[in-house]
Amino acid sequence: MSSLVVADQVKQRRAVHRMASKKESRMSRRNSPTFSLVELVIVLVIIAVLAAVAILRITRSAQFSGGAALKADLRVLRSAIEQYRAEHEGKSPTVADFVNQLTKFSNQAGDTFADAADTANSIILGPYLESMPSLPVGAKKGKTGVAAAVGVDVGWVYDETTGKIIAGTDAAEKDSDAVAYNTY
């Protein structure tokens, strides 16, 4: 063979090799694990929707937490009142001394003492609460006062004749279901 033919064959082989490698690189680009812009946008939209749902749930939980805390506090207070009545021959705590009668030691007559040693051989009863819970909702949030009617520093409204206690909120203050807090 002549050297021209051999050189021509080498050129042809190189050209075929170049074409094959270009074809392979194009195919490898198509099969590579990169994402198109549309795929990235779809993923971002899905993440945004999930974040929006999570934020709504978190804010809704915060709104419901006040009502749940109020219900829990009322359950504790009502239970303490019932225990007091059971141990004091059916007498309810008085409005005037409500906090002391539920948070301190007492005798059968309802007199309160700082500790059990002060009762001077009387029957020792209570305490029924560690401390008076503060109102967890409404404009008077944080108030712990107890009175027979709604007032400025009143967190809880108590009727000593029935033993009923409710939140000292206005009727206009309602939970997310439009239920007035003072009806719980």
C-alpha positions in Angstrom: 0.0 0.0 0.0 1.1 3.4 -0.6 1.7 5.9 2.1 -1.1 8.1 0.8 -3.6 5.3 1.2 -2.4 4.5 4.7 -2.6 8.2 5.6 -6.1 8.4 4.1 -7.2 5.4 6.1 -5.8 6.9 9.3 -7.7 10.1 8.7 -10.9 8.2 8.1 -10.5 6.2 11.3 -9.8 9.4 13.2 -12.9 11.0 11.7 -15.1 8.0 12.6 -13.6 8.0 16.1 -14.3 11.8 16.5 -17.9 11.3 15.3 -18.4 8.4 17.7 -17.0 10.3 20.6 -19.3 13.3 19.8 -22.3 11.0 19.6 -21.3 9.4 23.0 -20.9 12.8 24.7 -24.3 14.0 23.4 -25.9 10.8 24.6 -24.1 11.0 28.0 -25.4 14.6 28.4 -29.0 13.4 27.8 -28.6 10.5 30.2 -26.8 12.5 32.9 -28.5 13.0 36.3 -28.8 16.8 35.9 -32.2 18.5 36.3 -33.9 20.7 33.8 -35.2 24.1 34.8 -38.8 22.9 34.7 -38.0 20.1 37.1 -36.3 22.4 39.6 -39.3 24.8 39.5 -41.7 22.0 40.1 -39.7 20.9 43.2 -39.6 24.4 44.5 -43.4 24.8 44.1 -43.9 21.5 46.0 -41.6 22.7 48.8 -43.4 26.1 49.0 -46.8 24.4 49.2 -45.6 22.1 52.0 -44.1 25.1 53.9 -47.4 27.0 53.6 -49.4 24.1 55.0 -46.9 23.7 57.9 -47.1 27.5 58.7 -50.9 27.4 58.7 -50.9 24.4 61.1 -48.5 26.1 63.4 -50.4 29.3 63.6 -53.7 27.4 64.0 -52.1 25.5 66.9 -51.1 28.7 68.6 -54.7 30.0 68.3 -56.1 26.8 69.9 -53.6 26.6 72.7 -55.2 29.4 74.7 -58.5 27.7 74.7 -57.0 24.4 75.6 -55.0 25.9 78.4 -58.2 27.6 79.7 -60.1 24.3 79.7 -57.2 22.6 81.5 -57.0 25.3 84.2 -60.8 25.2 84.7 -60.7 21.4 85.1 -58.0 21.8 87.8 -59.8 24.6 89.6 -63.1 22.7 89.5 -61.5 19.6 90.8 -59.8 21.5 93.6 -63.2 23.1 94.6 -64.8 19.6 94.6 -62.0 18.2 96.8 -62.4 21.2 99.2 -66.2 20.6 99.4 -65.7 16.9 100.0 -63.3 17.5 102.9 -65.2 20.5 104.4 -68.6 18.8 104.8 -70.1 20.3 101.6 -69.0 23.9 102.2 -67.5 25.7 99.2 -64.5 28.0 99.5 -65.5 31.6 100.1 -64.9 34.3 97.4 -63.1 36.5 100.0 -60.6 33.8 100.9 -60.7 31.5 97.8 -57.0 31.6 96.9 -55.9 31.0 100.5 -58.4 28.2 101.1 -57.2 26.3 98.0 -53.5 27.0 98.2 -52.8 26.7 102.0 -53.6 24.2 104.8 -57.0 24.6 106.4 -59.0 23.2 109.2 -62.6 21.9 109.1 -64.0 25.4 109.6 -62.0 26.7 106.6 -59.4 28.8 108.5 -56.1 28.8 106.6 -52.6 28.3 107.9 -49.2 28.7 106.3 -48.1 25.2 107.2 -49.5 22.1 108.9 -47.7 22.9 112.2 -49.8 26.1 112.7 -53.2 24.2 112.9 -52.8 23.5 116.7 -54.0 19.9 116.7 -56.9 20.5 114.3 -57.7 18.2 111.4 -55.3 19.3 108.6 -56.8 19.6 105.2 -55.4 20.8 101.9 -53.7 22.4 100.1 -55.6 21.7 96.9 -53.6 23.8 94.5 -49.9 24.6 94.5 -50.7 28.1 93.2 -53.6 30.0 91.6 -53.4 29.6 87.8 -53.4 32.8 85.7 -56.0 33.4 83.1 -54.4 32.2 79.8 -56.7 34.1 77.3 -58.3 37.4 76.6 -57.6 41.0 77.6 -57.0 40.0 81.2 -54.5 37.3 80.3 -52.2 36.7 83.3 -54.6 37.9 86.0 -55.1 35.5 88.9 -57.7 37.4 91.0 -60.9 35.7 92.0 -64.2 37.7 92.5 -67.9 37.2 92.4 -68.2 39.4 89.2 -66.0 40.5 86.3 -63.6 43.3 87.3 -60.4 44.9 86.3 -58.0 42.6 88.1 -60.3 39.6 88.0 -59.0 36.5 86.2 -61.7 34.1 87.5 -65.3 34.6 88.4 -66.5 32.4 91.3 -70.0 31.7 92.7 -69.5 30.3 96.2 -73.1 29.2 96.5 -72.9 26.9 93.5 -69.1 26.3 93.5 -69.0 27.3 89.8 -65.9 29.0 88.4 -65.5 30.5 85.0 -63.0 32.7 83.1 -63.3 36.4 84.0 -63.5 37.4 80.3 -66.0 39.5 78.4 -68.7 37.7 76.4 -67.1 39.2 73.2 -63.8 37.3 73.8 -64.2 34.1 71.9 -62.1 31.2 70.7 -61.6 30.3 67.0 -64.9 28.4 67.0 -66.7 31.6 68.1 -67.4 30.1 71.6 -67.1 32.7 74.4 -64.3 31.9 76.9 -66.6 32.6 79.8 -68.9 29.8 78.8 -66.3 27.0 79.1 
